[in-house]
Amino acid sequence: KDLSLIRNFSIIAHIDHGKSTLADRLLEIARVTDARTKKDQILDSMDIERERGITIKSNSATFRYTAAHDGQSYILNLIDTPGHVDFTYEVSRSLTACEGVLLVVDATQGVEAQTLANLYLAMEQNLEIIPIINKIDLPAADIDRCMQLIDKTLGLDIDRAVAVSAKTGLNVDQVLEAITKFIPAPSGDPNAPLRALIHDSFYDTYAGAIMKVRVFDGVVRKQDRIRMMSTGKEFGVTEVGIQTIQMIPTEDLQAGEVGYIIAGVKSVEDTRVGDTVTLANRPATEALPGYRDIKPMVFSGLFPILGDDYENLKDAIAKLKLNDAALFFEPESSTALGFGFRVGYLGLLHMEIVQERLEREFHLDLINTAPSVKYRVTTTDGVVHEVSNPSSWPDPTRILKKEEPYVRVNIITPQDYLGNILTLVQEKRGEQQNLIYLDDGKVQVVYLIPLAELIFEFYDRLKSISRGYASMDYELVGYQESDLVKIDILVNAEPVDALAMVTHRATADARGRTMIERLKDLIPRQQFLIPLQAAVGSKVIARENISALRKNVTAKCYGGDISRKRKLLEKQKEGKKRMKQVGSVEIPQDAFLALLKSD
Ligand code: GTP
């Protein structure tokens, strides 16, 4: 195997700038070229029908390309960076698997927050960067302006830039030429102990967890015994190979190559992205850089609306977890909502995706409590508590120190919206770190903000005050001390655990008041007066009453026909079933849903 003819690369871009479209087009063109030159081996075997029941979920692929500039036949490995939108920085470390990247910029949009985040990542790894200006078929495309941005704002070499339309295929062959010309060949010692970096892994019902790897040193073959360097767990290799459109088994995978390993691993938790695979009988001494534990950052309680669904929910989360190492869950019980789970996610988007899948694919009706971050609370006995559930906040009289996670947020916006955005970040307790005027009338602002504020109505407001034009990216920077308090919501003097929240003292009054006002509209009147209170410790910060009234649902229907009356009664009966008892008060399930949804 000739390393000098291998190119390992990734495509990086801000969301929607055309990463997937470009990947598809590259593969398509490579296939056509190869059919024409008939020099290809890999792609020949691709045509062989091999029914294995494995669905390829990502855009990673190996393909051949005969370069026009030197007539050589190259093996190109396109490595897909995992698409977790939360925490680009943590996950995209799998860029370590390549020697170069295509940085795609939409010619109608210019540089956005994730363009920069991805660029910095590629630079950190010393990768060769080829700027790609995409969507030049659109009338609004401004290639000159984009070239200028690439030169001045990004500081990249515009001589290497290629302007393309991934949609029509215009100039995409020049991208392949640029890859073979400018991205360096991999280097690696095939005789050294094995070191293979996992850049992706996915679960297959038949084969178990399949690792996609880049081999840096050594060789891995079928029947080798491999060891995961982060956990020390060992597995027997049953197959190695490369992935074109299907997975093609090969003799071995050597230093510089990209391919897959199947080793009867039961769960993707054991094949973590960023981990290094070595051989059990000749282990490498040092793992490759790139391993960093992915930790859940946002937590919420998930409860089935129908109590009977608890087991189904448990099975469903466990199934999702098979393919998602970043998903965390443990049982939780709430007096108001019953039995459920505390689930940890990478971020809000991850949370939304997981919940949508649970509802859609597993047909579950769920109540999701307000998202929370993981606080650190030191009590007077010196113990540090990690609190990801507000209802388990320690007794305030025993608290010595309170800390919360902070993120660095990078926002790019047209200048017109700068004022609005600065107001928003200040309101969110942000500390300004940097403000840079970019070359195309946009501004980049960098702020330190508590993660808890970022997950509370930040993104939606950013989008609405900038008419959708601002983009953002964030990374965790660590914990800072903060004046946090827990707000209890009491219904008829009983605290409702599912509604407890932790916030900064400065925003506690407003948050408590909003909650009480909304709760007042959502709980129906009952035969007795119900006081609603928000309290911090023993101090009540907001109070409302729901006055007593016997509810007569049929009263509105005077003169109405009988069937309508019956329907209403029926509906009320159904609603009754879905009541949650809090002390002596019945709270409709819908009230919880409504309260928690808009948070
Ligand atoms: P995510 O997968 O969401 O991160 O987006 P992406 O960066 O992979 O972008 P994708 O390839 O899905 O393209 C986003 C949208 O832009 C799609 O609607 C594409 O059809 C469109 N698009 C991509 N390339 C071009 C192009 O060259 N010209 C035009 N007109 N549209 C394009």
Residues whose N, C-alpha, C, O or C-beta is under 5 A from the ligand:
A	BS01	GTP	A13 H14 I15 D16 H17 G18 K19 S20 T21 L22 N134 K135 I136 D137 L138 V164 S165 A166 K167
